[in-house]
């Protein structure tokens, strides 16, 4: 059963943010929050952080098992993922990512399901640091090879072709975005999720894994 979700109008600090000029979208806020935590202060801090990141939150759903379903926009990419308050995994993290608009080189939109291992090195980056440069190039590569993506792809060889040579860069970029999302959920929930992600045991010969599980062509 889902906890009740309420939509409220964007506050003045968001309306005055250049990122949100033009059409103003209501910001989703969770009601019935954690006991002992001031909802107004928690949400104000959380959304102020998103404003500083210049991210746009599209939806936020809090499940009874203390998982959060989130949809948000960074630059021109839309991200969907699920985060558990009490089980912040560091491997096989799944994100759905789609390009918000059509690319100049293709008539299609694309959505991918991508899995990656969290890189704790991102905690050394500045608090508001994020980047989508390599992710954007990935979607541009889909457009360049649009002819081999005439239909949805679950083919591991085809999918690995698109990340070939950029695995570490993409993994780091996604880890940085995930770190920032963790910070946001911490502010909303009042729980500390990041402690288990900050340190990862070093295992000789182990390589961080990143792979595209599925590519969907949106005609």
Secondary structure, 3 states (H helix, E strand, C coil): CECCEEEECCCHHHHCCHHHCCCCCCEEEECCCCCCCCHHHHHHHHHHHHHHHCCEEEEEEEECCCEEEEEEEECCEEEEEEEECCCCCCCCEEEEEEECCCCCCCCCEEEEEEEECCCHHHHHCCCCCCCCHHHHHHHHHHHHCHHHHCCCECCHHHHHHHHCCCHHHHHHHHHHHHHHHHHHHHHHHCCCCCHHHHCCCCCCCCCCCEEEEEEEEEC
